[in-house]
Every structure is written in C-alpha cells, then in structure tokens.
Amino acid sequence: MAITKNRDRVLVENVIDNASANLIKITEDKLNVILLKNVPKLRKPQEIINPIALLLSLLTTILTAEFKDKFGLSAEFWKALFVVALIVSIFYLLYCIWNIIFNRSSIDSILKEITNKRNG
C-alpha cells in the first residue's frame, strides 16, 4: 500500500488496528436510575465552595462589623444571631466535607455498575 501526498510517496508495510471497543447494552430506564444515583456524587467536590464562602463571609462580618440597635433589636442580639449563623455554617462545612469523603463516586464505579461488574 502506498500513500501519496504532494508528490511524496510513503510505503506502508504494516497497519496496526488499535480500535477495539466494548459494547454495553442497557435499557434506558436502568441507565437513567444509575445516572440519577451517581451523577450528584460526581459533583460533590465542587459543593464545598458554598459553605466555605458562607463561613468566611460570616466570620468577616463578625470580626469587622460594629453591631448597632436596629429594627427594635439590640446590638447584642444581632451579634449573637451572626455567631449562631457562623456555628451553623461550620457544621454545614463539616457535613459537606464528610459527604465528599464518604459518598464518593467515580466514572469507573459508574461504568462498573452499568456493566454489572462486581468488585474483585
């Protein structure tokens, strides 16, 4: 076999085929169930941004704001409200970190579930 390009000739002695693939047959409803269960787990690492931003904004507010009496509520109440919100946001951040660590999924694990392969 000879390949020509701009009057140059290249002699091809051997063709190597590396295009084999696996075919997976699955029903649409089964694939839908598997993806609905696993796709949110793939997004978990990105979900840590919101609790970190919330924690930092509340901490910055507590450290820099001068709370005053407003809307009929005392300055101490406003500060306590922000401290409670900060504590809740810390628990929310810890929950998100726990979720990321222990509820992981990967493309490989989803493929194993789709192809019914078991561990081992």
NORDAPE-V905267 format. One record per backbone hydrogen bond with DSSP energy under -0.5 kcal/mol. CO is the residue of the C=O (numbers start at 0). NH is the residue of the N-H. Records with the same first field share a line. If there is no record, write none. Layout:
CO: NH + NH
This chain:
0: 11
2: 9
4: 7
7: 4
9: 2 + 11
10: 12
13: 15
14: 16
15: 17
21: 23
22: 24
23: 25
26: 30
27: 31
28: 32
29: 33
30: 34
31: 35
32: 36
33: 37
34: 38
37: 41
38: 41 + 42
40: 43
42: 45 + 46
43: 46
44: 47
45: 48
46: 50
47: 51
48: 52
49: 53
50: 54
51: 55
52: 56
53: 57
54: 58
55: 59
56: 60
57: 61
58: 62
59: 63
60: 64
64: 66
69: 72
72: 69
73: 77
74: 78
75: 79
76: 80
77: 81
78: 82
79: 83
80: 84
81: 85
82: 86
83: 87
84: 88
85: 89
86: 90
87: 91
88: 92
89: 93
90: 94
91: 95
92: 96
93: 97
94: 98
95: 99
96: 100
97: 101
98: 102
105: 109
106: 110
107: 111
108: 112
109: 113
110: 114
111: 116
112: 115
